[in-house]
Amino acid sequence: MRTVNIHDAKTHLSRLVQDVAAGESFIIAKAGKPLARVVPFDRPASGTTSRVGFLDGQISVPDDFDRMGQEEIEHLFGV
């Protein structure tokens, strides 16, 4: 993601808004320190996308998963 100095952002606001409308995001910075991220309006907010079940049917968890390696762990910790 490209970074734009705040002065350049003010100077080229129309062009930057066109770029964002086309799907390109950018960061506005002042003295090299990021201040704001500009993203397309219709883009989902970060953290709102649900990933639960995205591997459904692609992996399987063994029934004894919670006991796997139990003997080795007991041996290592002297239980």
ABEGO torsion letter per residue (X at the ends): XBBBBAAAAAAAAAAAAAAAAAGBBBBBBBGGBBABBBBBAABBBBGABBABGAABGABBBBAAAAABGAAAAAAAAGX
